[in-house]
């Protein structure tokens, strides 16, 4: 063990930044033993010291994070500001350019600019680590990049957003609608005042793009991730899912097959027997399929002050130990450019809910449309009927292409006996 400290500068003292400072302060002795040297905070940066519930008096204070990245004596800058561009990007670029290692929890930054930042890190002989950017406290990047390095990974899927998982879990357990549960989630601090990035699937898509790159050794391709949120999922759909033996989860799915990558984020019906269906509330889970290991399931807290700080500090310790691995599993120059499979070519089973007028021959018309588009029905549910009122009819299909399913639903929606836009949810892993 050396007495020469490894110096860390922390940019951003919000929830995760504050947690990181606390973990480094509270666990200083055990971290030093595990790293073989003291790991110390030398500088911090934020817009204000107001409201901090931890002591920063012993550190160099910078009101300008960019100044700290360029001029502090730190060995590493930890970027916890957030955002894909602006000051966060400038801070990371400045730190790497100055020969300082960087650890970040910024999934948007990595998803949009990871390749360029990786090259900058390589050019300056430093590391760029981002474990906390995906699934909070779950060590999924390390698991794929290091623990599963001997595998050809064929598929990665997961619950990557705790806000959506909390909403869907609560809707199922309490039988309430989306808007009502979202309001509660905001009051509890599980959802932001503007929850768009979470509920529309963008946050999960950032994380999935990173996972796909690490798992398959391909260039990050966020722009081609198919993204759907959970705003159209109703309590009725959740009830029908339960009856059919499924639970609805917002899933991120990436798989490599036949020279293409499939990347998609959307609500999915997951069978109750699947381990991922049991992951509830704000927890995240990632399932990895490898040719040697078979299937690995990781579960843990995907956000929060200390779980995310745990991942940040893990990255700090790796670099303090002198551990250096390629940012995305392979050197940036060797990342493959692999085309994304169009969503219309996705093949799988589907759940469909229709609202139909209760008249003779209506379902025969629907069945004819499905037949004409090569969609085969597996099962059907209908509960009750009230004369003169539409009835919900639910069906599941055998595997078909997304293009066939979409064309069939467009034609069904145009039938004069169909009273609402059909609801379609993909069935995953059936």
C-alpha positions in Angstrom: 0.0 0.0 0.0 1.2 3.5 -0.9 0.6 6.6 1.1 0.3 8.7 -2.1 -3.4 9.7 -2.2 -5.6 9.4 -5.3 -7.3 12.8 -5.6 -10.9 13.2 -6.7 -12.8 16.3 -7.8 -16.6 16.1 -7.7 -18.6 18.2 -10.1 -22.2 18.5 -9.0 -23.4 18.1 -5.4 -27.0 17.2 -5.9 -28.5 13.8 -4.9 -25.8 11.6 -6.4 -23.0 14.0 -5.9 -23.9 14.4 -2.3 -24.1 10.6 -1.9 -20.7 10.2 -3.5 -19.1 12.6 -1.1 -20.7 10.9 1.8 -19.6 7.4 0.8 -16.0 8.6 0.2 -16.0 10.3 3.6 -17.8 7.5 5.6 -15.9 4.6 4.0 -12.5 6.2 3.6 -10.7 3.5 5.6 -12.1 0.4 3.9 -11.7 2.1 0.5 -8.0 2.8 1.1 -7.5 -0.9 2.1 -9.3 -2.1 -1.1 -7.5 0.3 -3.4 -4.1 0.0 -1.8 -3.9 3.8 -1.4 -6.0 6.6 0.2 -8.8 8.0 -2.0 -9.4 11.6 -1.1 -11.7 14.4 -2.3 -9.5 17.4 -3.2 -12.1 19.7 -4.8 -15.8 20.1 -5.3 -17.9 22.2 -7.5 -21.5 23.4 -7.4 -23.5 26.6 -8.0 -24.0 27.1 -4.3 -23.2 25.6 -0.9 -26.7 26.3 0.3 -28.6 23.2 1.6 -25.7 20.8 1.7 -26.0 18.3 4.5 -22.3 17.3 4.5 -19.0 19.1 5.2 -17.0 20.4 2.2 -14.9 22.8 4.2 -11.7 20.7 3.7 -11.9 20.8 -0.1 -11.0 23.4 -2.7 -14.3 25.0 -3.7 -15.1 25.9 -7.3 -18.2 27.8 -8.4 -17.2 26.9 -12.0 -17.0 23.2 -12.7 -15.1 23.8 -16.0 -12.4 25.7 -14.1 -12.1 22.8 -11.7 -11.8 20.3 -14.5 -9.0 22.3 -16.2 -7.1 23.6 -13.2 -7.6 21.5 -10.0 -4.8 19.1 -9.0 -7.1 16.1 -9.0 -6.3 12.8 -10.7 -9.9 12.4 -11.6 -13.1 14.4 -12.2 -16.4 12.9 -11.3 -19.1 14.5 -13.4 -22.5 14.4 -11.7 -24.1 17.4 -13.3 -26.3 15.7 -15.9 -27.5 16.4 -19.4 -26.3 15.3 -22.8 -24.7 18.6 -23.7 -23.8 22.0 -22.1 -21.6 22.2 -19.1 -21.5 18.5 -18.4 -20.0 17.7 -21.8 -17.6 20.6 -21.5 -16.4 19.4 -18.1 -15.8 15.8 -19.2 -14.0 16.9 -22.4 -11.9 19.4 -20.4 -11.0 16.8 -17.8 -10.0 14.2 -20.3 -8.1 16.7 -22.3 -6.2 17.7 -19.2 -5.1 14.1 -18.6 -7.6 13.5 -15.8 -9.6 10.3 -15.5 -13.4 10.7 -15.6 -16.2 8.9 -13.8 -19.8 9.9 -14.7 -23.3 8.8 -14.0 -24.6 10.6 -17.0 -26.4 8.2 -19.3 -27.6 10.8 -21.8 -24.0 12.1 -22.2 -22.6 8.6 -22.8 -25.5 7.5 -25.1 -25.1 10.6 -27.3 -21.3 11.2 -27.2 -19.7 8.1 -25.7 -17.6 7.2 -28.8 -16.1 10.6 -29.1 -15.4 10.8 -25.4 -13.9 7.3 -25.5 -11.5 8.4 -28.2 -10.5 11.5 -26.3 -9.8 9.4 -23.2 -7.6 7.0 -25.2 -5.7 9.9 -26.8 -4.8 11.2 -23.4 -4.1 7.9 -21.7 -6.9 8.1 -19.2 -10.1 6.1 -18.3 -13.7 7.0 -18.8 -16.0 4.9 -16.5 -19.8 5.1 -16.2 -21.2 2.2 -14.2 -23.7 4.4 -12.5 -25.2 5.5 -15.8 -27.1 2.2 -16.2 -29.3 0.6 -13.5 -28.0 2.6 -10.6 -26.4 0.4 -8.0 -26.5 -2.8 -10.1 -22.9 -3.5 -11.4 -24.2 -4.4 -14.9 -21.4 -2.7 -17.0 -18.7 -4.5 -15.0 -20.6 -7.8 -15.2 -20.8 -7.6 -19.0 -17.4 -6.1 -19.7 -15.4 -8.1 -17.2 -17.2 -11.0 -15.6 -18.8 -12.2 -18.8 -15.8 -11.3 -21.1 -15.6 -15.0 -22.2 -19.1 -15.0 -23.6 -20.7 -14.2 -26.9 -23.7 -12.3 -25.6 -26.8 -12.7 -27.7 -29.4 -10.7 -25.8 -29.7 -8.1 -23.0 -33.1 -7.1 -21.6 -34.2 -5.3 -18.5 -36.3 -3.1 -16.4 -34.2 0.0 -16.7 -36.4 2.8 -15.3 -37.6 2.6 -11.7 -40.2 5.3 -12.1 -42.1 3.4 -14.8 -41.8 0.1 -12.8 -43.2 1.8 -9.7 -46.1 3.2 -11.7 -47.0 -0.2 -13.4 -46.6 -2.1 -10.1 -48.9 0.3 -8.2 -51.4 0.3 -11.0 -51.6 -3.5 -10.8 -51.6 -3.7 -7.0 -54.2 -1.0 -6.4 -56.2 -1.1 -9.6 -55.7 2.6 -10.3 -55.1 4.4 -13.6 -51.9 5.8 -14.9 -52.5 9.6 -14.4 -53.5 9.1 -10.7 -50.5 6.9 -9.9 -48.1 9.2 -11.7 -49.2 12.1 -9.5 -48.5 10.0 -6.4 -45.1 9.1 -7.7 -44.3 12.7 -8.2 -45.4 13.5 -4.6 -43.2 10.6 -3.3 -40.2 11.8 -5.3 -40.1 8.8 -7.5 -41.0 10.9 -10.6 -39.7 14.3 -11.6 -42.0 17.3 -11.9 -41.6 16.9 -15.7 -41.6 13.1 -16.0 -41.4 13.0 -19.8 -38.0 11.3 -20.1 -39.1 8.5 -17.8 -42.7 7.8 -18.8 -42.0 8.2 -22.6 -39.1 5.6 -22.4 -36.2 8.0 -23.3 -34.3 7.4 -20.1 -34.5 3.6 -20.6 -33.5 4.0 -24.2 -30.3 5.9 -23.2 -29.4 3.0 -21.0 -30.3 0.4 -23.5 -28.1 2.0 -26.2 -25.1 1.8 -23.8 -25.8 -1.8 -22.8 -26.1 -2.9 -26.4 -22.7 -1.3 -27.2 -21.0 -3.0 -24.2 -22.7 -6.3 -24.8 -22.1 -6.7 -28.5 -19.0 -4.5 -29.1 -20.9 -2.2 -31.5 -21.0 1.5 -31.9 -23.6 3.3 -29.7 -26.7 4.0 -31.8 -29.2 5.7 -29.6 -31.0 7.4 -32.5 -32.2 4.0 -33.9 -33.6 2.7 -30.6 -37.4 2.1 -31.0 -39.0 3.9 -28.1 -42.5 3.7 -26.6 -43.5 4.8 -23.1 -46.2 3.7 -20.8 -48.8 6.5 -21.0 -51.2 4.3 -23.1 -51.2 1.4 -20.7 -54.5 1.3 -18.8 -55.6 -0.4 -15.6 -57.9 -2.6 -17.9 -54.9 -3.9 -19.8 -53.1 -4.7 -16.5 -56.1 -6.6 -15.3 -56.4 -8.6 -18.5 -52.6 -9.3 -18.3 -53.0 -10.8 -14.9 -55.8 -13.0 -16.1 -53.7 -14.2 -19.0 -50.8 -15.0 -16.7 -48.7 -12.0 -17.5 -47.4 -8.8 -16.0 -46.8 -5.6 -17.9 -43.3 -4.1 -17.6 -41.5 -1.3 -19.5 -38.7 -3.4 -21.0 -35.5 -2.4 -22.9 -34.5 -5.3 -25.2 -31.4 -5.5 -27.3 -30.4 -8.6 -29.3 -28.0 -9.5 -32.1 -29.1 -11.8 -34.8 -28.3 -12.3 -38.5 -25.9 -9.4 -38.8 -28.3 -6.8 -37.3 -29.1 -5.3 -33.9 -32.6 -5.0 -32.5 -33.0 -2.3 -29.9 -36.4 -1.4 -28.5 -38.0 0.0 -25.4 -41.7 -0.5 -24.9 -44.3 -2.0 -22.5 -44.3 -5.7 -22.7 -46.3 -8.6 -21.4 -43.9 -10.8 -19.4 -45.0 -14.2 -18.1 -45.4 -14.5 -14.4 -43.0 -17.4 -14.3 -40.1 -15.2 -15.6 -37.8 -13.8 -12.9 -38.0 -10.3 -14.3 -41.8 -10.3 -13.8 -41.2 -10.4 -10.0 -39.1 -7.2 -10.0 -41.4 -4.6 -8.5 -41.6 -1.0 -7.4 -38.5 1.2 -8.0 -36.2 -1.8 -8.5 -34.4 -2.5 -11.8 -33.3 -5.7 -13.3 -31.1 -6.8 -16.2 -31.1 -10.2 -17.8 -28.1 -11.2 -19.9 -27.9 -14.3 -22.2 -24.4 -15.6 -23.0 -23.4 -18.7 -24.9 -21.2 -20.0 -22.0 -23.0 -18.7 -19.0 -26.6 -19.2 -20.3 -28.6 -16.6 -18.4 -27.6 -14.1 -15.7 -30.2 -12.1 -13.8 -29.2 -9.0 -11.9 -31.6 -7.1 -9.6 -31.2 -4.1 -7.4 -32.0 -0.4 -6.8 -31.7 1.5 -10.1 -31.6 5.0 -8.6 -31.3 6.9 -5.4 -28.6 8.7 -3.5 -26.5 5.9 -2.0 -27.2 3.1 -4.5 -26.0 5.3 -7.4 -23.1 6.7 -5.3 -22.1 3.1 -4.7 -21.6 2.5 -8.4 -19.7 5.8 -8.8 -17.3 4.9 -6.0 -16.8 1.5 -7.5 -15.6 3.1 -10.7 -13.4 5.5 -8.7 -11.8 2.5 -6.9 -11.1 0.7 -10.1 -9.2 3.6 -11.5 -7.4 4.2 -8.2 -6.3 0.6 -8.3 -4.9 1.1 -11.8 -7.5 -1.1 -13.5 -7.9 -0.1 -17.1 -10.4 -1.8 -19.4 -11.9 -0.6 -22.8 -14.8 1.8 -22.2 -17.2 -0.3 -24.3 -15.6 -3.8 -23.9 -13.4 -3.4 -26.9 -11.2 -0.5 -28.1 -13.1 2.3 -29.7 -11.4 1.6 -33.0 -12.7 -1.9 -33.0 -16.4 -1.1 -32.3 -18.4 -2.6 -35.1 -20.9 -0.6 -37.2 -23.9 -3.0 -37.3 -27.3 -1.9 -38.9 -30.4 -1.8 -36.7 -33.2 -4.1 -37.7 -36.3 -2.2 -38.7 -39.1 -2.5 -36.1 -41.4 -3.8 -38.8 -39.2 -7.0 -39.1 -39.6 -7.8 -35.4 -41.2 -11.2 -34.9 -43.2 -12.0 -31.8 -46.6 -12.7 -30.3 -48.9 -9.8 -29.4 -51.7 -8.8 -27.0 -54.5 -6.8 -28.6 -57.5 -5.2 -26.9 -60.4 -4.0 -29.0 -63.6 -2.1 -28.2 -66.4 -3.6 -30.4 -70.1 -3.0 -30.8 -71.9 -6.1 -29.6 -73.5 -7.0 -32.9 -73.6 -10.2 -35.0 -70.7 -10.7 -37.4 -68.4 -8.1 -35.9 -65.7 -10.4 -34.7 -65.9 -12.3 -38.0 -64.9 -9.1 -39.7 -62.0 -8.7 -37.3 -60.9 -12.3 -37.9 -61.0 -11.8 -41.6 -58.6 -8.9 -41.4 -56.2 -10.8 -39.2 -56.3 -13.7 -41.7 -55.6 -11.4 -44.6 -52.5 -10.1 -42.9 -51.2 -13.5 -41.8 -51.9 -13.0 -38.1 -53.1 -16.1 -36.3 -55.1 -15.7 -33.0 -54.0 -17.9 -30.1 -56.6 -17.0 -27.4 -59.5 -14.6 -26.8 -61.2 -13.1 -23.7 -64.5 -11.3 -23.4 -66.3 -10.4 -20.2 -69.9 -9.5 -20.0 -72.1 -7.5 -22.3 -74.5 -4.6 -22.0 -77.0 -4.1 -24.8 -76.1 -1.2 -27.0 -72.7 -0.6 -25.4 -69.2 -1.5 -26.8 -67.5 -4.5 -25.2 -63.8 -5.0 -24.6 -62.4 -8.0 -26.5 -58.9 -9.2 -25.8 -56.9 -11.6 -27.8 -53.3 -12.9 -28.0 -51.7 -13.9 -31.3 -49.1 -16.4 -32.4 -45.8 -15.0 -33.6 -46.0 -12.7 -36.6 -44.1 -9.7 -37.9 -44.6 -6.2 -36.5 -45.4 -5.0 -40.0 -48.2 -7.6 -40.4 -49.6 -6.7 -36.9 -49.5 -3.0 -37.6 -51.2 -3.3 -40.9 -54.0 -5.5 -39.5 -54.6 -3.1 -36.6 -54.8 -0.1 -39.0 -57.5 -1.9 -41.0 -59.3 -3.1 -37.9 -59.4 0.5 -36.5 -61.2 1.6 -39.7 -64.1 -0.8 -39.2 -67.3 1.0 -38.4 -68.0 -1.4 -35.5 -64.7 -0.6 -33.7 -65.3 2.2 -31.3 -61.7 2.9 -30.0 -58.2 2.8 -31.3 -56.9 -0.8 -30.7 -54.4 -1.2 -27.9 -51.4 -3.5 -28.8 -48.7 -4.7 -26.4 -45.9 -7.0 -27.4 -45.5 -10.3 -25.5 -41.9 -10.9 -24.6 -40.2 -14.2 -24.0 -43.3 -16.3 -24.6 
